[in-house]
């Protein structure tokens, strides 16, 4: 994770979950993460409504020049990225696996901005209460940021994070090999 807000939220989320796959939504105390609240958001994990924002920090809203509460998270993404992000949210919900990803967007006159996305699951007693907490923050803040909204987001490189990723056993072909023998050879 490149952004300090992502690292801080992940450390807090990881501490709150303990040995479980994810902490409960009620266990997240805003005061404990007040330094990152501007870059943070909470989504309803609801595929039928494209995962609407339940809460969005002031800096996240400033990126798009509007209040995001109630808006579909998938609506922020370009056409190529939208199904991939939907799949990441499905994995988050079913397997309790988070994602950290690079994201790019363009400003009004075509300037590129690089952002970091962190998506983490929150446990819920009922599926209708499923939530994800995340960070969407620029890696560098250009002078124009906040004065004009950015365009559609494009998903870049990504990796999964969380308990099930940390404890997953290496695939068989990745397991260390023992008793290797070196034979003399080569071209003659």
DRENTIMI-533331 format. One record per residue (C-alpha): x, y, z; residue number from 1. Coordinates in Angstrom, 2 decimals. Example, Ala and Ser with C-alpha at 12.3 -4.5 7.8 and 13.67 -1.06 7.14 Angstrom:
% residues 2
+---------+---------+---------+-----+
|      px |      py |      pz |   k |
+---------+---------+---------+-----+
|   12.30 |   -4.50 |    7.80 |   1 |
|   13.67 |   -1.06 |    7.14 |   2 |
+---------+---------+---------+-----+
This chain:
% residues 188
+---------+---------+---------+-----+
|      px |      py |      pz |   k |
+---------+---------+---------+-----+
|    0.00 |    0.00 |    0.00 |   1 |
|    1.43 |    3.31 |   -1.09 |   2 |
|   -0.90 |    5.82 |    0.57 |   3 |
|   -0.64 |    6.50 |    4.30 |   4 |
|   -4.45 |    6.54 |    4.66 |   5 |
|   -4.67 |    3.03 |    3.17 |   6 |
|   -1.99 |    1.72 |    5.50 |   7 |
|   -3.63 |    3.31 |    8.53 |   8 |
|   -7.13 |    2.03 |    7.73 |   9 |
|   -5.82 |   -1.45 |    6.96 |  10 |
|   -3.86 |   -1.60 |   10.24 |  11 |
|   -6.96 |   -0.53 |   12.20 |  12 |
|   -9.23 |   -2.96 |   10.32 |  13 |
|   -6.71 |   -5.77 |   10.84 |  14 |
|   -6.46 |   -5.04 |   14.57 |  15 |
|  -10.27 |   -4.94 |   14.95 |  16 |
|  -10.82 |   -8.24 |   13.14 |  17 |
|   -8.40 |  -10.20 |   15.30 |  18 |
|   -8.51 |  -13.81 |   14.10 |  19 |
|  -11.78 |  -13.40 |   12.19 |  20 |
|  -12.00 |  -12.76 |    8.43 |  21 |
|  -13.45 |   -9.26 |    9.01 |  22 |
|  -14.59 |   -7.03 |   11.87 |  23 |
|  -18.25 |   -6.14 |   12.44 |  24 |
|  -19.43 |   -2.75 |   11.17 |  25 |
|  -20.31 |   -1.74 |   14.74 |  26 |
|  -16.69 |   -2.31 |   15.80 |  27 |
|  -15.39 |    0.49 |   13.56 |  28 |
|  -15.04 |    3.65 |   15.64 |  29 |
|  -14.76 |    6.81 |   13.49 |  30 |
|  -12.74 |    8.58 |   16.17 |  31 |
|  -10.02 |    5.94 |   15.97 |  32 |
|   -9.51 |    6.64 |   12.24 |  33 |
|  -10.28 |   10.37 |   12.20 |  34 |
|   -7.05 |   11.15 |   10.28 |  35 |
|   -8.30 |    9.16 |    7.27 |  36 |
|  -12.03 |    9.90 |    7.34 |  37 |
|  -11.80 |   12.44 |    4.49 |  38 |
|  -10.43 |    9.74 |    2.16 |  39 |
|  -12.68 |    6.97 |    3.52 |  40 |
|  -16.06 |    5.61 |    2.44 |  41 |
|  -18.51 |    2.85 |    3.30 |  42 |
|  -20.43 |    0.94 |    0.63 |  43 |
|  -23.53 |   -1.20 |    0.86 |  44 |
|  -22.50 |   -4.51 |   -0.67 |  45 |
|  -25.59 |   -4.88 |   -2.85 |  46 |
|  -25.07 |   -6.00 |   -6.43 |  47 |
|  -28.67 |   -5.17 |   -7.43 |  48 |
|  -28.08 |   -1.45 |   -6.76 |  49 |
|  -24.43 |   -1.31 |   -7.94 |  50 |
|  -23.07 |   -1.00 |   -4.37 |  51 |
|  -24.24 |    2.47 |   -3.28 |  52 |
|  -22.22 |    4.73 |   -1.00 |  53 |
|  -23.54 |    4.74 |    2.56 |  54 |
|  -20.96 |    7.34 |    3.59 |  55 |
|  -18.25 |    9.20 |    1.69 |  56 |
|  -15.53 |   11.41 |    3.15 |  57 |
|  -15.18 |   15.03 |    2.15 |  58 |
|  -12.05 |   14.45 |    0.06 |  59 |
|  -13.66 |   11.54 |   -1.81 |  60 |
|  -16.66 |   13.74 |   -2.62 |  61 |
|  -14.36 |   16.61 |   -3.65 |  62 |
|  -12.69 |   14.34 |   -6.23 |  63 |
|  -16.01 |   14.08 |   -8.08 |  64 |
|  -17.34 |   17.54 |   -7.22 |  65 |
|  -20.50 |   16.26 |   -5.52 |  66 |
|  -21.94 |   14.41 |   -2.55 |  67 |
|  -21.73 |   10.67 |   -3.22 |  68 |
|  -24.02 |    9.29 |   -0.51 |  69 |
|  -26.60 |    7.05 |   -2.17 |  70 |
|  -24.82 |    7.02 |   -5.55 |  71 |
|  -23.76 |    3.67 |   -7.03 |  72 |
|  -20.04 |    2.99 |   -6.57 |  73 |
|  -19.91 |    1.16 |   -9.92 |  74 |
|  -21.17 |    4.31 |  -11.64 |  75 |
|  -17.79 |    5.98 |  -11.00 |  76 |
|  -15.90 |    3.48 |  -13.19 |  77 |
|  -15.25 |    3.37 |  -16.93 |  78 |
|  -16.95 |    0.63 |  -18.96 |  79 |
|  -13.90 |   -1.66 |  -19.03 |  80 |
|  -13.28 |   -1.46 |  -15.27 |  81 |
|  -16.88 |   -1.70 |  -14.06 |  82 |
|  -17.32 |   -5.51 |  -14.37 |  83 |
|  -13.90 |   -6.13 |  -12.77 |  84 |
|  -14.74 |   -3.90 |   -9.80 |  85 |
|  -18.11 |   -5.67 |   -9.49 |  86 |
|  -16.25 |   -9.00 |   -9.38 |  87 |
|  -13.86 |   -7.65 |   -6.71 |  88 |
|  -16.85 |   -6.67 |   -4.58 |  89 |
|  -18.39 |  -10.12 |   -5.05 |  90 |
|  -15.13 |  -11.73 |   -3.90 |  91 |
|  -15.00 |   -9.31 |   -0.97 |  92 |
|  -18.51 |  -10.31 |    0.06 |  93 |
|  -18.29 |  -14.08 |   -0.47 |  94 |
|  -14.71 |  -14.76 |    0.56 |  95 |
|  -14.05 |  -11.84 |    2.95 |  96 |
|  -11.04 |  -10.76 |    0.91 |  97 |
|  -10.07 |   -7.12 |    0.47 |  98 |
|   -8.33 |   -5.46 |   -2.45 |  99 |
|   -5.76 |   -2.72 |   -2.85 | 100 |
|   -5.49 |   -1.30 |   -6.36 | 101 |
|   -4.01 |    1.45 |   -8.46 | 102 |
|   -6.57 |    3.70 |  -10.14 | 103 |
|   -6.26 |    6.48 |  -12.70 | 104 |
|   -8.64 |    9.23 |  -13.72 | 105 |
|   -8.54 |   12.37 |  -15.83 | 106 |
|   -9.24 |   15.94 |  -14.89 | 107 |
|  -11.38 |   18.27 |  -16.97 | 108 |
|   -8.63 |   19.11 |  -19.48 | 109 |
|   -7.11 |   15.64 |  -19.62 | 110 |
|   -4.58 |   15.73 |  -16.77 | 111 |
|   -4.03 |   12.29 |  -15.32 | 112 |
|   -4.25 |   11.62 |  -11.61 | 113 |
|   -3.15 |    8.43 |   -9.87 | 114 |
|   -5.14 |    7.21 |   -6.90 | 115 |
|   -5.09 |    4.26 |   -4.56 | 116 |
|   -8.19 |    2.21 |   -3.79 | 117 |
|   -8.53 |    0.03 |   -0.71 | 118 |
|  -11.64 |   -2.11 |   -0.25 | 119 |
|  -12.11 |   -4.13 |    2.95 | 120 |
|  -15.05 |   -6.29 |    4.06 | 121 |
|  -17.12 |   -5.69 |    7.17 | 122 |
|  -19.08 |   -8.57 |    8.67 | 123 |
|  -22.83 |   -8.35 |    9.14 | 124 |
|  -25.42 |  -10.56 |   10.81 | 125 |
|  -27.69 |  -10.38 |    7.75 | 126 |
|  -26.73 |  -10.21 |    4.06 | 127 |
|  -28.84 |   -7.06 |    3.61 | 128 |
|  -26.48 |   -5.29 |    6.03 | 129 |
|  -23.26 |   -6.28 |    4.23 | 130 |
|  -20.80 |   -3.39 |    4.02 | 131 |
|  -17.34 |   -2.60 |    2.74 | 132 |
|  -15.07 |    0.13 |    4.05 | 133 |
|  -12.45 |    1.71 |    1.86 | 134 |
|  -10.10 |    4.48 |    0.90 | 135 |
|   -9.91 |    6.35 |   -2.40 | 136 |
|   -7.04 |    8.81 |   -2.24 | 137 |
|   -4.72 |   10.53 |   -4.72 | 138 |
|   -1.08 |    9.49 |   -4.51 | 139 |
|   -0.11 |   13.09 |   -5.35 | 140 |
|   -2.52 |   16.00 |   -5.14 | 141 |
|   -2.25 |   18.28 |   -8.17 | 142 |
|   -3.09 |   21.95 |   -7.68 | 143 |
|   -6.34 |   21.66 |   -9.65 | 144 |
|   -7.70 |   18.79 |   -7.53 | 145 |
|  -10.95 |   19.83 |   -5.87 | 146 |
|  -11.57 |   22.75 |   -8.21 | 147 |
|  -12.88 |   20.54 |  -11.01 | 148 |
|  -14.23 |   16.99 |  -10.83 | 149 |
|  -12.33 |   14.00 |  -12.13 | 150 |
|  -13.78 |   11.73 |  -14.79 | 151 |
|  -14.44 |    8.00 |  -14.76 | 152 |
|  -12.04 |    5.82 |  -12.81 | 153 |
|   -9.87 |    3.22 |  -14.56 | 154 |
|   -8.71 |    0.22 |  -12.56 | 155 |
|   -5.02 |   -0.64 |  -12.71 | 156 |
|   -2.89 |   -3.24 |  -10.96 | 157 |
|   -4.37 |   -4.85 |   -7.88 | 158 |
|   -3.83 |   -7.46 |   -5.22 | 159 |
|   -5.96 |   -9.11 |   -2.58 | 160 |
|   -5.43 |   -8.47 |    1.14 | 161 |
|   -6.88 |   -9.93 |    4.31 | 162 |
|   -6.91 |  -12.95 |    6.56 | 163 |
|   -7.70 |  -15.61 |    3.97 | 164 |
|   -4.94 |  -14.33 |    1.67 | 165 |
|   -2.38 |  -14.37 |    4.50 | 166 |
|   -3.19 |  -17.94 |    5.54 | 167 |
|   -3.66 |  -19.43 |    2.09 | 168 |
|   -1.29 |  -22.29 |    1.38 | 169 |
|    0.96 |  -21.99 |   -1.63 | 170 |
|   -0.29 |  -23.90 |   -4.65 | 171 |
|    1.42 |  -27.22 |   -5.15 | 172 |
|    3.57 |  -25.98 |   -8.04 | 173 |
|    4.83 |  -23.15 |   -5.82 | 174 |
|    5.83 |  -25.35 |   -2.89 | 175 |
|    9.56 |  -25.46 |   -2.15 | 176 |
|   11.35 |  -28.42 |   -3.68 | 177 |
|   13.84 |  -30.49 |   -1.80 | 178 |
|   16.62 |  -32.82 |   -2.92 | 179 |
|   17.48 |  -31.08 |   -6.15 | 180 |
|   20.35 |  -32.64 |   -8.04 | 181 |
|   22.58 |  -30.69 |  -10.43 | 182 |
|   23.83 |  -32.69 |  -13.41 | 183 |
|   26.87 |  -31.70 |  -15.38 | 184 |
|   25.88 |  -30.88 |  -18.89 | 185 |
|   25.77 |  -28.22 |  -21.49 | 186 |
|   26.47 |  -27.91 |  -25.16 | 187 |
|   29.37 |  -29.76 |  -26.64 | 188 |
+---------+---------+---------+-----+
